[in-house]
Amino acid sequence: MAATRESASKWVDMGYVFRLLRTVPRGLHVFLLVLVFAAGASIHAKLEAQQTAKPSPSPSSQQTNPPSSQPGVQTSQPQTPISPTKIAVQTNLVTVATTVRDKKSQIISNLTKDDFQIDEDGRPQAIIYFAREKDLPLNVGLLVDTSMSQRRVLGDERTASATFVDRVLRADMKDQAFLIHFDREVELLQDLTTSQKKLDDALNLLETPELERASEGGDKSYHGGGTLLYDAVFLASDELMRKQQGRKALIVLSDGVDRGSKESLQNAIDAAQRANTVVYSILFKSDEPYDGGYGGHHVGWGGTGGPGMGGHRYPQQREQRPDGKKILDRISKETGGRLFEVSKKQPVDQIYAQIEQELRDQYILGYVPDKSSTSDDYHKIQVSTKQKDLTVQAREGYYSQPAPAPVSGH
Protein backbone atom coordinates (compact mmCIF):
# COMPACT_ATOMS: atom_id res chain seq x y z
CA MET A 1 0.00 0.00 0.00
CA ALA A 2 2.89 2.37 0.85
CA ALA A 3 4.47 1.75 -2.55
CA THR A 4 1.21 2.40 -4.27
CA ARG A 5 0.76 5.70 -2.43
CA GLU A 6 4.31 6.74 -3.47
CA SER A 7 3.49 5.91 -7.07
CA ALA A 8 0.33 7.95 -6.93
CA SER A 9 2.08 10.96 -5.47
CA LYS A 10 4.77 10.59 -8.14
CA TRP A 11 2.20 10.72 -10.94
CA VAL A 12 0.69 13.90 -9.60
CA ASP A 13 4.12 15.55 -9.04
CA MET A 14 4.08 18.17 -11.80
CA GLY A 15 7.86 18.72 -11.51
CA TYR A 16 8.39 15.08 -12.35
CA VAL A 17 6.06 15.41 -15.33
CA PHE A 18 7.93 18.40 -16.76
CA ARG A 19 11.27 16.66 -16.38
CA LEU A 20 9.81 13.68 -18.23
CA LEU A 21 8.65 15.91 -21.12
CA ARG A 22 12.23 17.00 -21.80
CA THR A 23 13.20 13.44 -22.70
CA VAL A 24 10.63 12.98 -25.48
CA PRO A 25 10.17 14.73 -28.84
CA ARG A 26 8.08 17.92 -28.83
CA GLY A 27 5.36 16.39 -31.02
CA LEU A 28 4.53 13.78 -28.36
CA HIS A 29 4.04 16.25 -25.47
CA VAL A 30 0.25 16.44 -25.70
CA PHE A 31 -0.12 12.68 -26.05
CA LEU A 32 2.15 12.07 -23.06
CA LEU A 33 0.24 14.56 -20.87
CA VAL A 34 -3.06 12.84 -21.62
CA LEU A 35 -1.52 9.46 -20.83
CA VAL A 36 -0.05 10.72 -17.54
CA PHE A 37 -3.28 12.20 -16.20
CA ALA A 38 -5.35 9.18 -17.29
CA ALA A 39 -3.00 6.86 -15.45
CA GLY A 40 -3.10 9.08 -12.37
CA ALA A 41 -6.90 9.06 -12.33
CA SER A 42 -6.96 5.28 -12.65
CA ILE A 43 -4.58 4.81 -9.74
CA HIS A 44 -6.54 7.27 -7.59
CA ALA A 45 -9.77 5.37 -8.28
CA LYS A 46 -8.13 2.08 -7.31
CA LEU A 47 -6.92 3.60 -4.04
CA GLU A 48 -10.42 4.79 -3.16
CA ALA A 49 -11.87 1.37 -3.91
CA GLN A 50 -9.26 -0.35 -1.74
CA GLN A 51 -9.98 1.96 1.20
CA THR A 52 -13.70 1.07 1.20
CA ALA A 53 -13.42 -2.61 0.30
CA LYS A 54 -13.46 -5.52 2.75
CA PRO A 55 -10.17 -7.47 3.12
CA SER A 56 -9.62 -10.10 0.45
CA PRO A 57 -9.70 -13.74 1.61
CA SER A 58 -6.16 -14.26 0.29
CA PRO A 59 -3.21 -12.02 -0.67
CA SER A 60 -3.37 -13.20 -4.28
CA SER A 61 -6.92 -11.94 -4.73
CA GLN A 62 -6.94 -8.26 -5.69
CA GLN A 63 -10.70 -7.86 -6.49
CA THR A 64 -12.62 -5.22 -4.51
CA ASN A 65 -16.29 -4.95 -3.67
CA PRO A 66 -18.24 -2.09 -5.26
CA PRO A 67 -18.92 0.85 -2.97
CA SER A 68 -22.25 0.94 -1.18
CA SER A 69 -25.09 2.62 -3.06
CA GLN A 70 -26.40 4.16 0.15
CA PRO A 71 -24.94 7.61 0.82
CA GLY A 72 -23.40 8.37 4.15
CA VAL A 73 -21.93 4.86 4.69
CA GLN A 74 -18.32 4.85 5.77
CA THR A 75 -16.04 1.84 6.27
CA SER A 76 -13.16 2.93 8.48
CA GLN A 77 -13.01 -0.58 10.04
CA PRO A 78 -13.90 -3.18 7.40
CA GLN A 79 -13.86 -6.03 9.91
CA THR A 80 -16.84 -4.61 11.82
CA PRO A 81 -20.37 -4.98 10.36
CA ILE A 82 -21.71 -1.59 9.31
CA SER A 83 -25.20 -0.30 10.02
CA PRO A 84 -26.29 1.80 7.03
CA THR A 85 -27.47 5.31 7.74
CA LYS A 86 -31.17 5.88 7.04
CA ILE A 87 -31.84 8.98 5.00
CA ALA A 88 -35.32 10.36 4.27
CA VAL A 89 -35.67 11.16 0.58
CA GLN A 90 -38.12 13.82 -0.55
CA THR A 91 -40.02 12.91 -3.70
CA ASN A 92 -42.27 14.90 -5.98
CA LEU A 93 -44.56 11.94 -6.62
CA VAL A 94 -48.23 12.93 -6.60
CA THR A 95 -50.69 10.11 -5.88
CA VAL A 96 -54.39 10.17 -6.66
CA ALA A 97 -56.96 7.69 -5.34
CA THR A 98 -59.43 6.99 -8.13
CA THR A 99 -62.76 5.18 -8.38
CA VAL A 100 -64.32 4.31 -11.75
CA ARG A 101 -67.97 3.48 -12.48
CA ASP A 102 -69.94 2.49 -15.54
CA LYS A 103 -73.27 3.89 -16.74
CA LYS A 104 -75.12 1.84 -14.13
CA SER A 105 -72.92 3.23 -11.33
CA GLN A 106 -71.23 -0.13 -10.88
CA ILE A 107 -67.57 0.02 -9.84
CA ILE A 108 -65.10 -1.05 -12.54
CA SER A 109 -62.10 -2.87 -11.11
CA ASN A 110 -60.30 -4.40 -14.11
CA LEU A 111 -58.62 -1.38 -15.69
CA THR A 112 -54.89 -1.03 -16.32
CA LYS A 113 -52.51 1.92 -16.26
CA ASP A 114 -52.89 2.40 -19.99
CA ASP A 115 -56.62 3.03 -19.54
CA PHE A 116 -56.01 6.24 -17.58
CA GLN A 117 -54.84 9.73 -18.37
CA ILE A 118 -53.88 12.46 -15.89
CA ASP A 119 -53.63 16.16 -16.66
CA GLU A 120 -52.14 18.72 -14.29
CA ASP A 121 -53.07 22.33 -14.99
CA GLY A 122 -54.09 21.21 -18.48
CA ARG A 123 -50.82 19.38 -19.26
CA PRO A 124 -50.73 15.58 -19.77
CA GLN A 125 -48.61 13.72 -17.21
CA ALA A 126 -46.82 10.38 -17.44
CA ILE A 127 -48.25 7.83 -14.99
CA ILE A 128 -45.28 6.10 -13.34
CA TYR A 129 -47.12 4.39 -10.48
CA PHE A 130 -50.25 2.27 -10.73
CA ALA A 131 -51.74 -0.11 -8.20
CA ARG A 132 -54.88 -1.50 -6.71
CA GLU A 133 -54.05 -0.74 -3.11
CA LYS A 134 -56.15 -3.33 -1.32
CA ASP A 135 -53.14 -4.33 0.72
CA LEU A 136 -52.23 -0.88 2.04
CA PRO A 137 -53.36 0.03 5.57
CA LEU A 138 -56.51 2.10 5.75
CA ASN A 139 -56.92 5.14 7.99
CA VAL A 140 -60.52 6.18 8.57
CA GLY A 141 -61.93 9.06 10.58
CA LEU A 142 -65.58 9.16 11.62
CA LEU A 143 -66.92 12.69 12.15
CA VAL A 144 -70.38 12.58 13.71
CA ASP A 145 -72.64 15.61 14.03
CA THR A 146 -74.14 15.55 17.52
CA SER A 147 -75.83 18.94 17.39
CA MET A 148 -79.46 19.35 18.37
CA SER A 149 -80.59 19.08 14.74
CA GLN A 150 -79.31 15.48 14.63
CA ARG A 151 -80.77 14.16 17.86
CA ARG A 152 -83.51 12.14 16.11
CA VAL A 153 -81.06 10.27 13.86
CA LEU A 154 -78.14 9.88 16.23
CA GLY A 155 -79.14 6.36 17.19
CA ASP A 156 -79.06 5.22 13.57
CA GLU A 157 -75.71 6.94 13.06
CA ARG A 158 -74.25 5.19 16.08
CA THR A 159 -75.45 1.72 15.09
CA ALA A 160 -74.38 1.99 11.45
CA SER A 161 -70.98 3.37 12.40
CA ALA A 162 -70.32 0.45 14.74
CA THR A 163 -71.21 -2.01 11.97
CA PHE A 164 -68.95 -0.21 9.52
CA VAL A 165 -66.02 -0.25 11.91
CA ASP A 166 -66.45 -3.95 12.60
CA ARG A 167 -66.53 -4.79 8.90
CA VAL A 168 -63.85 -2.49 7.54
CA LEU A 169 -61.00 -2.64 10.03
CA ARG A 170 -58.66 -5.56 9.36
CA ALA A 171 -56.44 -6.53 12.25
CA ASP A 172 -53.88 -8.26 10.02
CA MET A 173 -53.45 -5.12 7.89
CA LYS A 174 -53.27 -2.74 10.85
CA ASP A 175 -56.20 -0.66 9.63
CA GLN A 176 -57.07 2.04 12.14
CA ALA A 177 -59.78 4.57 12.79
CA PHE A 178 -60.65 7.48 15.06
CA LEU A 179 -63.89 9.08 16.19
CA ILE A 180 -64.74 12.77 16.51
CA HIS A 181 -68.06 14.28 17.47
CA PHE A 182 -68.88 17.91 16.85
CA ASP A 183 -71.61 20.26 17.98
CA ARG A 184 -70.74 23.43 19.89
CA GLU A 185 -67.26 21.95 20.27
CA VAL A 186 -65.03 19.49 18.45
CA GLU A 187 -64.05 16.56 20.62
CA LEU A 188 -61.82 13.59 19.86
CA LEU A 189 -63.59 10.67 21.53
CA GLN A 190 -61.08 8.07 20.33
CA ASP A 191 -57.69 8.62 18.75
CA LEU A 192 -56.41 6.42 15.93
CA THR A 193 -56.58 2.81 17.03
CA THR A 194 -56.78 -0.69 15.60
CA SER A 195 -59.03 -1.79 18.48
CA GLN A 196 -62.66 -2.30 17.50
CA LYS A 197 -63.63 -2.44 21.16
CA LYS A 198 -62.20 1.01 21.87
CA LEU A 199 -64.07 2.43 18.90
CA ASP A 200 -67.32 0.73 19.93
CA ASP A 201 -66.95 2.13 23.44
CA ALA A 202 -66.35 5.60 22.01
CA LEU A 203 -69.41 5.33 19.75
CA ASN A 204 -71.52 4.59 22.82
CA LEU A 205 -70.51 7.99 24.18
CA LEU A 206 -72.19 9.84 21.31
CA GLU A 207 -74.99 12.06 22.52
CA THR A 208 -76.43 15.46 21.76
CA PRO A 209 -75.67 18.32 24.17
CA GLU A 210 -78.31 19.40 26.62
CA LEU A 211 -80.10 22.59 25.71
CA GLU A 212 -79.76 24.76 28.77
CA ARG A 213 -82.04 27.70 29.31
CA ALA A 214 -81.07 30.35 31.82
CA SER A 215 -83.16 33.24 33.02
CA GLU A 216 -81.47 35.94 34.99
CA GLY A 217 -82.99 39.35 35.29
CA GLY A 218 -85.38 38.61 32.45
CA ASP A 219 -82.53 37.77 30.04
CA LYS A 220 -83.35 34.47 28.38
CA SER A 221 -80.47 32.80 26.59
CA TYR A 222 -79.94 29.34 25.18
CA HIS A 223 -76.69 27.39 25.60
CA GLY A 224 -75.91 24.23 23.65
CA GLY A 225 -76.23 25.43 20.07
CA GLY A 226 -73.57 25.44 17.37
CA THR A 227 -72.37 22.97 14.75
CA LEU A 228 -68.63 23.22 14.11
CA LEU A 229 -68.57 21.18 10.91
CA TYR A 230 -65.76 23.07 9.19
CA ASP A 231 -63.60 23.03 12.32
CA ALA A 232 -64.08 19.27 12.64
CA VAL A 233 -62.97 18.58 9.05
CA PHE A 234 -60.04 20.97 9.41
CA LEU A 235 -58.77 19.51 12.70
CA ALA A 236 -59.22 15.88 11.60
CA SER A 237 -57.27 16.55 8.39
CA ASP A 238 -54.56 18.85 9.72
CA GLU A 239 -53.83 17.28 13.10
CA LEU A 240 -54.52 13.59 12.48
CA MET A 241 -54.60 12.57 8.83
CA ARG A 242 -51.70 14.70 7.67
CA LYS A 243 -49.31 12.61 9.76
CA GLN A 244 -50.49 9.27 8.39
CA GLN A 245 -49.31 7.22 5.42
CA GLY A 246 -51.35 5.00 3.13
CA ARG A 247 -55.02 5.40 2.24
CA LYS A 248 -56.93 8.04 4.17
CA ALA A 249 -60.63 8.83 4.31
CA LEU A 250 -62.98 10.89 6.44
CA ILE A 251 -66.66 10.00 6.77
CA VAL A 252 -68.84 12.93 7.83
CA LEU A 253 -72.35 12.27 9.14
CA SER A 254 -74.23 15.57 9.28
CA ASP A 255 -76.95 17.74 7.80
CA GLY A 256 -74.19 19.95 6.41
CA VAL A 257 -75.19 23.13 8.22
CA ASP A 258 -72.28 24.84 9.99
CA ARG A 259 -72.89 27.28 12.81
CA GLY A 260 -70.01 28.98 14.58
CA SER A 261 -66.83 27.43 13.11
CA LYS A 262 -63.62 29.39 13.34
CA GLU A 263 -62.39 27.88 10.07
CA SER A 264 -64.07 28.61 6.75
CA LEU A 265 -65.43 26.02 4.35
CA GLN A 266 -62.52 26.64 1.99
CA ASN A 267 -59.98 26.19 4.77
CA ALA A 268 -61.57 22.86 5.69
CA ILE A 269 -61.37 21.65 2.08
CA ASP A 270 -57.79 22.88 1.74
CA ALA A 271 -56.74 20.99 4.87
CA ALA A 272 -58.20 17.73 3.53
CA GLN A 273 -56.48 18.22 0.18
CA ARG A 274 -53.13 18.93 1.82
CA ALA A 275 -53.51 15.76 3.88
CA ASN A 276 -54.39 13.76 0.73
CA THR A 277 -57.60 12.69 2.45
CA VAL A 278 -60.83 11.71 0.71
CA VAL A 279 -64.03 12.92 2.38
CA TYR A 280 -67.26 10.94 2.12
CA SER A 281 -70.37 12.76 3.30
CA ILE A 282 -73.55 11.12 4.59
CA LEU A 283 -76.39 13.62 4.58
CA PHE A 284 -79.04 13.27 7.28
CA LYS A 285 -81.88 15.64 6.58
CA SER A 286 -83.53 16.92 9.71
CA ASP A 287 -86.96 18.35 10.29
CA GLU A 288 -85.57 20.43 13.14
CA PRO A 289 -86.03 24.17 12.55
CA TYR A 290 -82.83 26.07 11.80
CA ASP A 291 -81.85 28.37 14.61
CA GLY A 292 -79.34 30.82 13.21
CA GLY A 293 -78.95 32.37 16.65
CA TYR A 294 -77.21 29.42 18.31
CA GLY A 295 -73.59 30.33 18.67
CA GLY A 296 -70.69 27.98 18.25
CA HIS A 297 -67.35 28.14 20.04
CA HIS A 298 -64.09 26.82 18.65
CA VAL A 299 -62.27 24.93 21.38
CA GLY A 300 -60.03 22.50 19.52
CA TRP A 301 -60.18 19.00 20.92
CA GLY A 302 -63.02 19.28 23.41
CA GLY A 303 -63.19 21.29 26.56
CA THR A 304 -65.70 23.74 27.88
CA GLY A 305 -66.63 26.85 26.03
CA GLY A 306 -66.08 29.15 28.95
CA PRO A 307 -67.81 32.44 29.64
CA GLY A 308 -69.71 33.94 26.77
CA MET A 309 -70.25 30.70 24.83
CA GLY A 310 -73.63 30.84 23.20
CA GLY A 311 -75.43 33.58 25.09
CA HIS A 312 -77.22 34.94 22.04
CA ARG A 313 -80.80 36.03 22.33
CA TYR A 314 -83.28 33.72 20.72
CA PRO A 315 -84.05 35.32 17.35
CA GLN A 316 -87.50 36.67 16.70
CA GLN A 317 -87.19 35.78 13.03
CA ARG A 318 -85.45 32.65 11.83
CA GLU A 319 -82.73 32.99 9.26
CA GLN A 320 -82.88 31.17 5.97
CA ARG A 321 -81.45 27.67 6.40
CA PRO A 322 -78.19 27.09 4.50
CA ASP A 323 -78.17 24.34 1.90
CA GLY A 324 -76.28 21.65 3.77
CA LYS A 325 -76.47 19.25 0.85
CA LYS A 326 -74.54 21.61 -1.42
CA ILE A 327 -71.95 22.18 1.29
CA LEU A 328 -71.31 18.48 1.87
CA ASP A 329 -71.30 17.81 -1.87
CA ARG A 330 -68.61 20.43 -2.39
CA ILE A 331 -66.40 19.05 0.39
CA SER A 332 -66.64 15.52 -1.00
CA LYS A 333 -66.28 16.42 -4.67
CA GLU A 334 -63.19 18.56 -4.25
CA THR A 335 -61.42 15.92 -2.14
CA GLY A 336 -62.28 12.94 -4.36
CA GLY A 337 -65.09 11.52 -2.24
CA ARG A 338 -68.83 11.30 -2.74
CA LEU A 339 -72.05 12.54 -1.18
CA PHE A 340 -74.69 10.08 0.00
CA GLU A 341 -78.17 10.98 1.20
CA VAL A 342 -79.97 8.86 3.75
CA SER A 343 -83.53 7.89 2.77
CA LYS A 344 -85.97 5.03 3.20
CA LYS A 345 -84.66 3.49 -0.02
CA GLN A 346 -81.06 4.05 0.99
CA PRO A 347 -80.54 3.63 4.75
CA VAL A 348 -77.25 4.51 6.34
CA ASP A 349 -76.06 0.89 6.65
CA GLN A 350 -76.32 0.45 2.85
CA ILE A 351 -74.42 3.68 2.36
CA TYR A 352 -71.63 2.43 4.59
CA ALA A 353 -71.49 -0.75 2.51
CA GLN A 354 -70.97 1.32 -0.66
CA ILE A 355 -68.23 3.36 0.98
CA GLU A 356 -66.54 0.16 2.09
CA GLN A 357 -66.58 -1.17 -1.48
CA GLU A 358 -65.11 2.05 -2.84
CA LEU A 359 -62.29 2.00 -0.33
CA ARG A 360 -61.46 -1.58 -1.33
CA ASP A 361 -61.64 -1.04 -5.11
CA GLN A 362 -59.69 2.16 -5.64
CA TYR A 363 -56.93 2.63 -8.16
CA ILE A 364 -53.87 4.55 -6.98
CA LEU A 365 -52.25 6.56 -9.75
CA GLY A 366 -48.93 8.34 -9.33
CA TYR A 367 -46.95 10.80 -11.42
CA VAL A 368 -44.10 13.28 -11.08
CA PRO A 369 -45.20 16.74 -12.31
CA ASP A 370 -43.49 17.88 -15.49
CA LYS A 371 -42.95 21.29 -13.91
CA SER A 372 -41.36 21.57 -10.48
CA SER A 373 -42.86 23.96 -7.96
CA THR A 374 -41.30 25.14 -4.72
CA SER A 375 -44.13 27.42 -3.68
CA ASP A 376 -47.34 26.42 -1.94
CA ASP A 377 -49.40 26.62 -5.12
CA TYR A 378 -52.63 24.84 -5.96
CA HIS A 379 -52.55 22.58 -9.01
CA LYS A 380 -55.66 21.33 -10.73
CA ILE A 381 -55.86 17.61 -11.53
CA GLN A 382 -58.11 15.90 -14.05
CA VAL A 383 -58.21 12.10 -14.23
CA SER A 384 -59.97 10.48 -17.17
CA THR A 385 -60.22 7.13 -18.93
CA LYS A 386 -59.95 6.31 -22.59
CA GLN A 387 -63.38 4.71 -22.36
CA LYS A 388 -65.59 7.77 -22.55
CA ASP A 389 -68.66 6.05 -21.08
CA LEU A 390 -66.99 5.61 -17.67
CA THR A 391 -67.23 8.03 -14.77
CA VAL A 392 -64.05 8.83 -12.84
CA GLN A 393 -64.08 9.96 -9.21
CA ALA A 394 -60.86 11.59 -7.97
CA ARG A 395 -59.73 14.69 -6.15
CA GLU A 396 -59.67 17.88 -8.17
CA GLY A 397 -56.25 19.18 -7.16
CA TYR A 398 -53.44 19.42 -4.65
CA TYR A 399 -51.13 21.92 -2.99
CA SER A 400 -47.39 21.86 -3.62
CA GLN A 401 -45.49 21.19 -0.45
CA PRO A 402 -42.06 22.84 -0.04
CA ALA A 403 -39.42 20.12 0.15
CA PRO A 404 -38.08 19.80 3.72
CA ALA A 405 -34.40 19.47 4.45
CA PRO A 406 -33.24 15.82 4.43
CA VAL A 407 -33.27 14.24 7.87
CA SER A 408 -30.80 11.50 8.67
CA GLY A 409 -30.57 9.19 11.61
CA HIS A 410 -29.30 5.77 12.64
Buried (B, 14 or more C-beta within 10 A) or exposed (E): EEEEEEEBEEBBEEEEBEEEBEEEEEEEEEEBEEEBEEEBEEBEEBBEBEBBBEEEEEEEEEEBEEEBEEEEEEBEEEEEEBEEBEEEEEEEEBBBBBBBBEEEEEBBBEBEEEBBBBEBBEEEBEBEBBBBBEEBBBBBBBBBBBBBBBBEBBEBBBEBBBBBBEEBBEEEBEBBBBBBBBBBBBBBBBBBBBBBEBBBEBBEEBEBBEEEEEEEEEEEBBBBBBBBBBBBBBBBBBBBBBEBEBBBBBBBBBBBBBBBBBBEBEBBBBBBBBBBBBBBBBBBBBEBEBBBBBBBBBBEEEEEBEEEBBBBEEEEEEEEBBEBBEBBBBBBBBBBBBBBBBEEEEEBBBBBBBBBEBBBBBBBBBBBBEEEBEEEEEBEBBBBBEEEEBEBBBBBBBBBEEEEEEEEEE
